[in-house]
Amino acid sequence: MAHKRQLRWTSRALHRLEDILEHIAADKPLAANKLSNAIRVKTEALRDIPYLGKEVAPGLRELVIHRHYLVTYRVTPHHIDILQIWHTAQKRK
């Protein structure tokens, strides 16, 4: 059986996730809950299928979480580093 990598979230990604969910929950709490669950399920899937997302730069991958949200991550031998969450309309920094 293959070794499952640990998920590690950067503080930047966690803060962004919190901001996104709070913003959505202000008007649509059920939608925020649904997005939160989708993010959890899809990022957990990376533990089994780390190269699921599309390579966007050397060492960086993106996974579509929802039609409007992407997660940028890096695969290392023992970890999946969740680096950022993006809204598709957002300019990348």
C-alpha positions in Angstrom: 0.0 0.0 0.0 1.3 3.4 -1.0 2.3 5.9 1.7 -0.3 8.7 2.1 1.1 12.2 2.3 0.1 14.6 5.0 -1.8 17.7 4.2 -0.2 20.9 5.4 -2.0 24.2 5.0 -0.1 27.5 4.9 -1.4 30.2 7.2 -2.0 32.3 4.1 -4.3 29.6 2.7 -6.1 29.1 6.0 -6.8 32.8 6.3 -8.0 33.0 2.8 -10.3 30.0 3.3 -11.7 31.7 6.4 -12.3 35.0 4.6 -14.0 33.2 1.6 -16.3 31.2 3.9 -17.2 34.1 6.1 -18.0 36.3 3.0 -20.3 33.6 1.5 -21.9 32.7 4.9 -23.0 36.3 5.4 -25.7 35.8 2.7 -25.7 32.1 2.1 -24.7 29.9 5.1 -25.7 26.7 3.4 -23.6 27.5 0.3 -20.6 28.3 2.6 -21.0 24.9 4.3 -21.3 23.2 0.9 -18.1 24.9 -0.3 -16.3 24.1 2.9 -17.2 20.4 2.6 -16.1 20.3 -1.1 -12.7 21.9 -0.2 -12.2 19.3 2.6 -13.2 16.3 0.4 -11.2 17.4 -2.6 -8.0 18.4 -0.7 -8.2 15.1 1.3 -8.3 13.3 -2.1 -4.9 14.7 -2.8 -3.4 12.4 -0.2 -4.3 9.4 -2.4 -3.9 11.1 -5.8 -1.4 13.9 -5.3 -1.0 14.7 -9.0 -4.8 15.1 -9.5 -4.5 18.8 -10.2 -3.1 20.5 -13.3 0.6 21.5 -13.2 0.7 25.3 -13.7 4.4 26.0 -13.0 7.3 23.8 -12.1 6.4 22.2 -8.8 3.0 23.9 -8.5 -0.4 22.4 -9.2 -3.9 23.7 -9.2 -7.1 21.7 -8.3 -10.5 22.9 -9.3 -12.6 22.8 -6.1 -15.7 24.4 -7.5 -16.3 26.2 -10.8 -15.2 29.5 -9.1 -12.5 28.3 -6.7 -9.0 26.8 -7.2 -6.5 25.5 -4.7 -2.8 25.9 -5.5 -0.6 23.2 -3.9 2.9 21.6 -4.0 3.6 17.9 -3.8 6.7 16.8 -1.7 7.8 13.3 -0.9 5.9 13.3 2.4 3.5 16.2 2.2 0.9 18.0 0.1 1.4 21.7 0.9 -1.8 23.7 0.3 -0.5 27.2 -0.6 -3.5 29.3 -1.6 -7.2 29.3 -2.5 -8.2 31.5 -5.4 -11.5 32.8 -6.8 -11.3 32.4 -10.6 -12.0 36.1 -11.1 -9.1 37.1 -8.7 -5.8 38.4 -10.0 -2.9 36.1 -8.9 0.0 37.6 -6.8 
